[in-house]
């Protein structure tokens, strides 16, 4: 007899974090564009191009978070939280677009090197933009971990990549200033583009993996196992354990093997206790239990 309880939180409104990311993207686009314009540096242009992608990704994240916050309905009975994965996948694809544009510009400039100008001023402006991104990235990553939001985590990781890119670009610009070799500018931009493409690949792979109903992480499975062991001491057994995650929501179903002489009422009460204990340890967990009488053919395993 299947027995389900869900006390999962619905309607998490995380849109405020998306607006923060949008604001940061607008500011950094402005500052980095100024740096690229006054220096005519293709590596600084590559840094500015990634900030444009940050803006597009933040807008997509805002839409996804709005959809994910909707409670379950008749057509979406498990909720809308997977909308965050779509946002994350879109962000990964946009990162690829940015990487392609950067690499194209870098290769073009590599064949016709131009010595950048006023690099000192450009570097100062880029540092200001990097500091803004660093603050916002920390806020998004902490919020993403706290709310188990893949959209916030993806955007926070993207901003961290942006910071790394900025650091690499500034190092390259410094080398151009010290050596006077113009070809170093597009080389640095090309390296930055490849790094950005790798980040995009990682974001897309993570999103696709989650859309395929990946099992809960090892840490969560360890918590579940500890809870089930507690009840095994009461003479019950478990098998057929399955889990999956959908952003902040987590799902679990398991067969509960109880002594054959137990009444339905007693088995139901035991299932309630198991589900309550699991939800206590893993907030946002939807649990489905199936009560079975103890029979010789039931495997004594917890998988």
N, C-alpha and C positions, 0 to 999 in steps of 0.2 A: 504494500500500500504506500504509494508516494506520499510524502509529507513535506510541505514546503513552507518556509517562512522567509520573508525578506524585510529587513529593517534598513535597507540601503538608503542613504541620503540621496535625494533627488533635487534638481533645481539649483545646483551650485552655480552661483553667478560669479564667474571669474573674469568678466569682461573688463573690469577696472585694470587688470594687469595688461590686457591687450591694448587699452588706451595708453597706458604708460609706455609700452613698446612703440606704439605709433608716434607718440610725442618725441621719444628719443630718436626714432628714425628720421623724423622731419628735421630735427636739430642737427643731427650728424650729417644728413645729406647736404644741408646748407654749409656747414663748416668744412666738410671734406671737398665739396665742390669748389669752394673758394680757394682751398689749398691747391687743388689740381689746376685751377684756372690761372692763379698768379705764378705758378711754377712751370706750367706746361710739362708736367711730369706724368708719364704714362703709368708709373707705379702708383702714384697718388690718385690718378684717375681710376685705377683698379680698385683702390680702397673705397673711393666714392661710389663706384658702381655697386659694390656689395651692400652699401647702405640703402640704395634704392630697392634692392631685393629685400632688405630688412623691412622696408615699409610695406611692400606687397605682401610679404609673409605675415606681418602683424595684422593687416586688414583681413587676410584669410583666417587668421587665428581668432579675430574678433567675431567673425561670422560663425565659425565652428563652435566657439564657446557659447554663443547665444543658442545655437541649436542643441548642443550637449546639455545645457541647463534645463531643457524642457523635460517635464516628468513623463513617465511612460503613458502611452495611450493605446487605443484599440489596435492601431496598425503597427505600433512599435512597443510591444509589451515588455521588452527588455530595456526600454529607455533609448536615448539618443546619444549616449556617450561616445560611440564609435565615430561620431562626426569629428572628434579631435584627431583621429588617425588620418582622416582625409586631409585635414589642415596640415598635419605634419608631412604627409606625402607630397602635397602641393609645395610646401616650403622646400623640400628636398629637390624637387624638379626646378624650382625657381633658382636655387643655388647653382644647379647645373647651367642654367641659362646665363647667369652672371659669370660663371667660370669660363664659358665659351666666349663671351664678349671680351673678357679680360685677356684671354689667351690670344684672341684674334688681334686686339689692339697691340699687345706686346710683340707678337711676331712681326706685325707691320712696322712697328717702330724699330725693331731689331735690325731690319734691313736698311733703315734710314734713321740712324741715331740722331737725336737732337739733345743738346746740352740743356737741362732744366735750369730755370732761373729762380732767384729768391728762395732757395731751398730752406734756409733757416726759418723764415716766416711760415712756410708751408708745414714744416715739421712741428712747430709750436701749435698751429691750428689743429693738426692731426692728433696731437697728444690730448688736447682738450676733448676732442670727439671720442678718443679711446677711453678716457676717464668716465664720460657719460655712459658709454656702452658697458663698462665694467660694473658700474653701480646698478644699472638696470638688469644686467645678466645675473648678478647675485640675487636680486629681488625675485626674478622669474624662476631661477633654479630652486630657491628655497620654497617658493609658493608651489612649484610643480611637485616637489617632493612631499610637501605637506598635504596637498590635495590629490596626489597621484594623478597629475594631469600631464599626458604626453605632449599636448600642444604647448604648454608652458615650458616643459623641459626642452623640447625641440627648439623653441625660440631662444631660450636661455643659452643652449649649447651653440646655436648659430651666432649669437652675439659674442660668445667667448672666441669662436673661430674668427670673427671680425676683429677682435682685439689682437689675436695672434697675427692675423694678416697685417694689421696696422703696424705691429711691432716689427715684422719682417720688412715691410715697406720702409719704415723709418731707418732701419739698419742699412738697407740698400741705398736710400737717399744719402745717408751719412757717408757711405763708401764712395758714392758719386762725388760728393763735396770734397772728400779727402784725396781722391785719385784723379779727378777731372776726366774720368772715362765715361762718356755718355752711354755706351752700350750696356753698362751695368744696370741702368734704369729699367729697360725692357726685360732684362734677364730676371730681375727681382719680381717684376710684374708677372712674368710667366710662371715663376715658382709659386707665387701667391695664387694664381689661377688654378694650378694643379691641386694645391692644398684645399682650396675652396670646393673643387669638384669632388675630392675625396670625402669631405664633410657631407656634401649633398648625397653621395652614395650611402653613407652611414645612416642618414636620416630616413631615406627611402626604405632601406632594408629593415630598419626598426619598425617603421609603420606597417610595412607589408607583413612582417612576422606577427604583429599584434592583430592585424585584420584576419589572420588565419587561425584565430582562437588559440594562441599559445597558452600553455599551462602557466599557472601562477609561479612566481619566482621561488627559488629554493628556500629563501628565508620564510616565506609564507607557508610553504609545504612543511617546513620544520615545525612551525607553530601548530599547524593542523594535526600533524603526527603526535605532538605532545598532548594535545587535547584528547585525541582518540585513545591514546595509551591510558589516560586517566580513567576512561570509562571501561576499558578492557578489564580493569581490576574489579569491576562489578559483575563480571561474568558474561559480557557481551563481546561480540567480535564485529569487524568491519571488513568489507571488501568492495571492489568495483569503484574505488575512489577516482573521480574525475574533476578537474578544475579548469577554469579559463578566466581571463580578465578582459575587461572593457573599460579602459581608463580607470576612473576611481571605483568602478563597480567590479566586484569579484563574484564568481559563481562556483559552487561546489555541489556535487551530488555523490552520495555514498549509500551503500547497502548496509543496514544494521542487522546483525544476526543476534536474536534474543533467544533465551531458553524456550523450548517448545511449550512448556506448561504455563508460560506467562499469558495473561489476558491481553486483549487488544488495548484496553485502557492503560495497563502498565507499560506496554510497548510504546504507546503514544506519548505517555509522560516522559519516558526515557528519551525518545526522539526530541521532545521539546527541550530537555536538559542539554542534549548534545548540541542542538542548533543554537541555543542561547549562549552556551559556553564558546562555541566557535565564533559567533558574532561579537561576543565580548572581546575576544582576542584579535579579531580581524574586522574592524568596522567597515561597513559597506559591503558585507558578504551576504549573498543570497544562497541559502542552503536548501537542498532537496534531499530528504532521507527516504529510504525504502526499507520497511520493516520486514524481516524474514524470520521464520522459526528455525531454530538450530537443527540442522539435518547433517548427516555424515558427508554428503557431497558438497557442502558449502566450504570453499577454501578458507583456511584461517590465515589470511594475509591482508595487509593494509598496503595498497599500491598507490 
